């Protein structure tokens, strides 16, 4: 297995594997690495270790050197150039009246290309803008449209919990979030209640989802008949984190909370109000009613075919 080092190119982003090339690198070291876009300045996130072949995508690029004073000076110049490019783009966007919101700009390490990130509700024709700004900067300009989540990651902010957004703090990738996760956590199915500043479902719904799913397997379902220390009753609510169930006792109709380990699910636990049995029976009755009709139609077709054959023989 090859020895690799994990390097990231932004403060909050995923790490990529590189060949340390024999250098003794420590975490948080600034290094210059070789990439498909040329030399880039990155930061060591994962120290040297053996990595399986299947985790390496494409050819393994090398670390060229540990960042020197001249490399840090070049980085400061790139930041100034990126800020200048953003200011020029803002002015020209207003001039061309383009429906786009500029978010951030960055320059590659060699200073040959500026990338500007923007958000827009629709596709934007920015060809004239690119030609105009590139001629002023004397370098290549690339505009990159991002979605709502990436916009929040670039700008930053404070979430409903009062803490800095997870995406701008430590999340390097956006995992899929679904309404099913909210349902599994017994949340009110109102997206407004658990949407982030980006307008999408909050990423933190995924953090405890597996815990909720595994814990619910140990609990009885709502509507099931159980035997509790106080007698038989029906489960009317669950507290998944506490691993308890709220049971309505049959005799007194009082609702009491019990730990799940103290409850025993009764075999005859099917709710009598669901009408499952009656619906099943109705479906069977319908099948019985349809079957004779189908047989009758088949017999009628057979008789008609026989008559047609007899008529043909008589004509002959």
C-alpha positions in Angstrom: 0.0 0.0 0.0 1.4 3.5 -0.9 2.2 6.0 1.8 0.0 9.1 1.4 -0.7 12.4 3.1 -4.1 14.1 3.2 -4.0 17.8 2.0 -6.9 20.3 1.8 -6.9 23.5 -0.2 -9.5 25.5 1.8 -10.2 26.0 5.5 -13.3 23.7 5.4 -13.1 21.3 2.5 -12.3 17.6 1.8 -8.8 16.3 1.9 -7.0 14.7 -1.1 -4.3 12.1 -1.1 -0.8 13.1 -2.2 2.6 11.4 -2.3 4.7 13.0 0.6 7.8 12.4 -1.6 9.9 11.5 1.5 9.2 14.8 3.3 8.6 14.7 7.1 5.2 16.5 7.3 3.1 17.3 10.3 -0.5 18.3 10.7 -1.2 22.0 9.7 2.0 22.3 7.7 1.6 24.5 4.6 2.9 22.7 1.5 3.1 23.3 -2.3 1.8 20.3 -4.2 1.5 19.4 -7.9 -2.1 19.1 -9.2 -3.7 18.8 -12.6 -4.1 22.6 -12.6 -0.5 23.3 -11.8 1.2 24.0 -8.4 -1.2 24.8 -5.5 -0.7 25.8 -1.9 -2.4 23.5 0.6 -2.4 22.5 4.2 -1.7 19.1 5.7 -4.9 17.6 7.4 -3.8 13.9 7.6 -0.2 12.9 8.3 1.6 10.3 6.3 0.1 6.8 6.5 -0.5 3.7 4.3 -3.6 4.0 2.2 -5.3 1.1 0.2 -5.2 1.4 -3.5 -9.0 1.7 -3.9 -9.1 4.9 -1.9 -6.8 6.7 -4.4 -8.5 8.2 -7.4 -6.4 8.8 -10.5 -2.6 9.3 -10.5 -1.0 10.1 -7.2 0.5 13.6 -7.4 3.5 14.6 -5.3 4.2 17.2 -2.6 6.8 19.6 -4.2 8.0 21.3 -1.0 7.1 22.7 2.4 5.9 26.3 1.9 8.6 28.9 2.1 8.5 32.6 2.7 8.2 33.4 -1.0 5.2 31.1 -1.2 3.4 32.9 1.6 4.2 36.2 -0.2 2.7 34.8 -3.4 -0.4 33.7 -1.5 -1.0 37.3 -0.1 -0.6 38.7 -3.6 -3.2 36.2 -4.9 -5.6 37.3 -2.2 -5.2 40.9 -3.2 -5.7 40.1 -6.8 -8.8 38.0 -6.1 -10.3 40.9 -4.1 -9.6 43.2 -6.9 -11.2 40.8 -9.4 -14.3 40.6 -7.2 -14.6 44.4 -7.0 -14.3 44.7 -10.8 -16.9 42.0 -11.3 -19.3 43.7 -9.0 -19.0 46.9 -10.9 -19.4 45.2 -14.3 -22.4 43.1 -13.1 -24.2 46.3 -12.3 -23.2 47.7 -15.7 -24.6 44.7 -17.6 -27.6 44.4 -15.2 -27.1 40.6 -14.7 -29.4 38.8 -12.3 -26.5 37.2 -10.2 -25.1 37.6 -6.7 -21.3 37.4 -6.4 -20.2 35.6 -3.3 -16.4 35.0 -3.3 -13.3 35.0 -5.4 -10.0 33.1 -5.4 -6.9 33.0 -7.4 -4.8 29.9 -8.2 -1.3 29.7 -6.8 0.4 30.6 -10.0 -1.8 33.7 -10.5 -2.9 32.7 -14.0 -6.6 32.2 -13.2 -9.3 33.9 -11.0 -12.4 32.0 -10.0 -15.5 33.9 -8.9 -18.4 32.1 -7.2 -21.9 33.4 -7.7 -25.5 32.4 -7.1 -28.5 33.0 -9.3 -32.1 31.7 -9.6 -31.7 30.9 -13.3 -29.0 30.4 -15.9 -27.1 33.6 -16.6 -25.4 34.6 -19.9 -22.1 36.1 -18.6 -19.9 35.8 -21.7 -19.6 39.6 -22.1 -18.8 39.9 -18.4 -16.0 37.4 -18.7 -14.4 39.0 -21.7 -14.7 42.5 -20.1 -13.2 41.5 -16.7 -10.5 39.2 -18.1 -9.2 42.0 -20.3 -8.8 44.2 -17.2 -7.2 41.6 -15.1 -4.9 40.2 -17.9 -5.6 36.6 -16.8 -8.1 33.9 -17.2 -11.5 34.4 -15.5 -13.9 31.6 -14.5 -17.4 32.1 -13.1 -18.8 29.2 -11.1 -22.5 29.1 -10.1 -23.3 27.4 -6.8 -26.4 26.2 -5.0 -28.1 27.3 -1.8 -26.0 25.1 0.4 -22.7 26.1 -1.1 -23.8 29.8 -0.8 -24.3 29.4 2.9 -21.0 27.6 3.2 -19.1 30.4 1.5 -20.8 33.3 3.3 -21.2 31.7 6.7 -23.7 32.7 9.4 -25.4 31.5 12.6 -27.9 28.7 12.7 -31.2 28.4 14.7 -29.1 26.7 17.5 -27.1 29.9 18.0 -23.9 28.4 16.7 -21.8 29.0 13.6 -23.1 27.1 10.6 -21.8 23.5 10.5 -21.1 23.8 6.7 -18.8 26.8 7.2 -17.2 25.2 10.4 -16.3 21.6 9.8 -18.5 19.9 7.2 -16.4 19.0 4.1 -19.2 17.3 2.1 -23.0 17.7 1.9 -24.7 14.4 2.7 -28.3 13.9 1.4 -31.0 14.9 3.8 -34.6 13.7 3.4 -38.0 14.2 5.1 -37.9 10.6 6.2 -35.1 11.5 8.6 -37.4 14.1 10.2 -40.2 11.5 10.4 -37.9 8.9 12.0 -37.1 11.5 14.7 -40.8 12.2 15.4 -40.5 15.8 14.3 -43.5 17.8 13.0 -43.5 17.3 9.2 -43.2 21.1 8.5 -40.0 21.9 6.6 -40.0 25.5 7.9 -39.4 24.2 11.4 -36.2 22.4 10.6 -34.8 24.3 7.6 -31.5 26.1 7.8 -30.5 29.6 6.6 -30.0 28.2 3.1 -33.7 27.1 2.9 -32.8 23.4 2.8 -33.3 20.8 5.4 -30.8 21.2 8.2 -27.7 19.0 8.0 -27.9 18.2 11.7 -30.9 16.0 10.9 -28.4 13.4 9.8 -26.3 13.4 12.9 -28.6 11.3 15.2 -30.6 9.6 12.5 -28.9 6.2 12.9 -29.4 6.4 16.7 -33.1 7.1 16.3 -33.5 4.2 13.8 -31.7 1.7 15.9 -33.5 2.8 19.1 -36.9 2.5 17.5 -36.3 -1.1 16.8 -36.2 -1.7 20.6 -39.5 0.1 21.2 -43.1 -1.0 20.6 -45.0 0.7 17.8 -47.7 3.3 18.4 -51.0 1.5 18.5 -49.7 -1.8 19.7 -51.2 -3.6 22.7 -48.7 -4.2 25.4 -48.6 -5.6 29.0 -47.2 -3.1 31.4 -46.5 -3.3 35.2 -49.9 -1.6 35.7 -51.9 -3.8 33.3 -52.7 -4.1 29.7 -52.8 -1.0 27.5 -52.2 0.5 24.1 -49.1 2.5 23.2 -50.1 6.1 22.3 -46.7 7.8 22.2 -42.9 7.2 22.3 -40.0 9.0 23.7 -37.2 7.6 21.6 -34.2 9.3 23.4 -35.5 8.2 26.8 -36.5 4.8 25.4 -39.9 5.0 27.0 -43.5 4.5 25.9 -46.7 6.3 26.9 -49.3 3.6 27.5 -53.1 4.1 27.9 -54.3 1.5 30.3 -57.5 -0.3 29.2 -59.2 -0.5 32.6 -58.7 3.1 33.9 -57.9 4.8 30.5 -55.1 6.6 32.4 -51.9 7.3 30.4 -48.6 6.3 32.1 -45.0 6.3 30.9 -43.0 3.1 31.2 -39.5 2.1 30.1 -39.5 0.0 27.0 -37.8 -2.9 28.8 -40.8 -3.2 31.2 -43.3 -3.7 28.4 -44.3 -6.9 26.6 -46.0 -6.7 23.3 -49.2 -8.8 23.1 -49.8 -11.1 20.2 -53.3 -9.8 19.6 -51.9 -6.3 19.2 -53.6 -5.3 15.9 -55.6 -2.2 16.2 -59.4 -2.9 15.7 -59.9 0.6 14.2 -57.7 0.1 11.2 -60.3 -2.0 9.3 -57.5 -4.1 7.8 -59.5 -7.3 8.2 -62.6 -5.9 6.6 -60.7 -4.4 3.7 -59.0 -7.8 3.1 -62.3 -9.6 3.2 -63.8 -7.1 0.9 -61.0 -7.7 -1.6 -61.5 -11.5 -1.4 -65.3 -11.0 -2.0 -64.6 -8.9 -5.0 -62.3 -11.6 -6.5 -65.1 -14.2 -6.0 -67.6 -11.9 -7.7 -65.3 -11.3 -10.6 -64.3 -14.9 -11.2 -67.8 -16.2 -12.4 -68.1 -13.2 -14.7 -64.8 -14.0 -16.3 -65.8 -17.7 -16.7 -69.1 -16.6 -18.2 -67.4 -14.4 -20.8 -65.0 -17.2 -21.7 -67.9 -19.6 -22.3 -69.8 -17.0 -24.4 -66.7 -16.5 -26.6 -66.4 -20.3 -27.1 -70.1 -20.6 -28.1 -69.7 -17.7 -30.6 -66.6 -19.3 -32.1 -68.4 -22.6 -32.5 -71.4 -20.9 -34.3 -69.0 -19.1 -36.7 -67.3 -22.3 -37.6 -70.6 -24.0 -38.2 -71.7 -21.2 -40.5 -68.5 -21.5 -42.5 -69.0 -25.2 -43.0 -72.6 -24.7 -44.2 -71.5 -22.2 -46.8 -68.9 -24.6 -48.1 
